[in-house]
Amino acid sequence: MTPALLSFFRPGRPDIGALKADGDIPRLIAALRHPDLGVQWEATAALSSLGPEATDQLVRRLPARDRAVKIGIIEALGEIRDPRAVDPLVPYLRDPGAEVRWEAALALGEIGDARAAGPLVTGLRDPDRYVRYGTALALRKLGWTPADDGERALLLLGLQDWAGLAGLGPAAVPALGLALGDREKTVRRKAMEILGEIGSGAAIPAIYRGLRDPDDEVRWQAVCAGPRCGIAPMYLPRGLSRRPRVRKNPAVAGFLNLILPGQGYLYLGRWWGVLVFQVDITATLWLFATAGDQPTYGLLLPIYVILAAHAWYLAGKMPET
Amino acid sequence: MRLAFSPLPWFRPARPDIPALQAAGDIDGLVRLLASPDPDVPWQAAGALAGLGTAATGRLLGEIDSLDPGVRLGVVEALGEIGDPAAAVPLLGVLAGDESGEVRWAAALALGNLGGKEAVPSLVQALGDPDKYVRLGAATSLGRLGWEPAGDEERASLLIARQEWGSLRPLGAGAYRPLLRATRDRDPAIRVRAVDALGELGDVQGSEACDLVLRDPDSEVRWRATLALPRCGIAHGRLPMGLVRRPRQGKSPLVAAALNLLFLGLGYSYLDRWYGLVLFQVNLTVIVVASLVWGPFLPYLASYSVSALFAAQTWFSARRGAALAGMG
């Protein structure tokens, strides 16, 4: 490969030192898109070393499409610690990208302006644990004090301080209920375990939700926690019966094999379903061409019924994972 | 034997009489049984071969390159039990080069059984094997051979092989390289422990290691890295940039919508909906039949208008799903 072509696939390392000496903000921002994390970090550090004079330019370039650029600029603004950046940064606490929200929360904590505390608090309820963690660290840096035990619980949840949450008792239940909606199953497991330790009746709706969790370990923790929170063991089976079924549906497998023979097998994860499908198409066309439609239907339909019954039977035998 | 006559001999072969084969000294017969699909037969055959002692060594060495990993495993087991020093060099070859992790593991243990010190350098090298079982086997055998690590780096490799993570901290910088290797292990549980240990060491020596652990495909490794790296002097603010590069497992809403626009139904198949292909077939059939009546233009125009609606619906529902499957 020619060097030009090679550099297209693997861009060279930009000379961050020279760009920094020139104060070349646009090219430093371009370096934030470099595939090497080391270069991205160097570019961010160079941008932040330009100090408060760079704030206006950086803020102007914040609405970038590229996520790495957005994150790099926010990080640099956080390190510059210019209070003028607080208002432009606040909207990024609601960015669709979780890493952007995380970085914005950390940057507002670095700047250390107490005005940011109000908008930051909502981040303690973020569905993403990284954002909650960054928000909790930032609030701690701002010297924010929770207004009540409910907010204190949210702060502890952000820091993933499970022992602290257990120590708060029933006041921690709403925060733990929030954690039960986390997409990370280890967080949900831990939250359910702590709810059981607290053993408060206020946790009953959360435990019913846990009984329907897609993760079996969360459901198990919910079964253990239920009686401690005052749910009669008698009512647990009904709660558990509403869990999502991950087993393949036998009716769907049979239906697919009846109308598109082979696709039912593919749906059940059998790779050769696609072979059956292709063989069927070829055989159908050939029979139509040589024997006409009546014999074709007469021969193939019974086979389809057998394939449908087989797929239905296979699906029924599969264990529920 | 339970059945004197099996009506379906291919499906249910009769249990071989292994003690009789051993008594008759039928080495070839026993070696053949190492490939038996019956889970109980190969290990009994290997035991019987070992019972024949050094007389079997030569024949066993002839099978050490068998294509069947089950046979190689039986051969290595038997050679380890026999303990004939003549097997040491071939077993070193197996330890260094066999593609099956279980066979390498057995070879590591067999070399410990043989007891020859010449195996030590290869066993030390096997402490860096990508397979955790091989590493554990090598550590066990090195212990039996009375080996002592030469420096902190070797000691760290030994401790990682034994998964004694708590003992790594006093080794300091010497543990760094072996731990870095462990952050690339196949087993996410090992990577989690390695990242934790790096955090306790308090040093990651540059961006490369950070990049690796923050981009890990396992969400728990990424989370532990987020907690560990600030203890190594990496500012919290630097982490989002590393984590944004992680592999995304969610399906792309754009791909789903484009597929549904061009090939109505296949976008749903891409999203693992069972009805995607059914919709695809129905749409094609309708277009073909309608084309016979009205010619191709109108049916295709109608079909793409319908597809556009489906594509828009797919775009929004897939985006909702992608947001849920986000960061983890």
Interface residues (C-beta under 8 A of the other chain):
Chain A: D36 L37 G38 Q40 W41 T44 R67 A68 I71 G72 E75 G78 E79 P96 G97 A98 E99 V100 W102 E103 L106 A107 E110 D128 R129 Y130 Y133 G134 L137 R183 E184 T186 N249 V252 L256 I259 L260 Q263 Y267
Chain B: G206 S207 E208 C210 D211 L214 S219 E220 W223 T226 H236 G237 R238 L239 P240 M241 G242 L243 V244 R245 W274 L277 V278 Q281 A323 L324 A325 G326 M327 G328
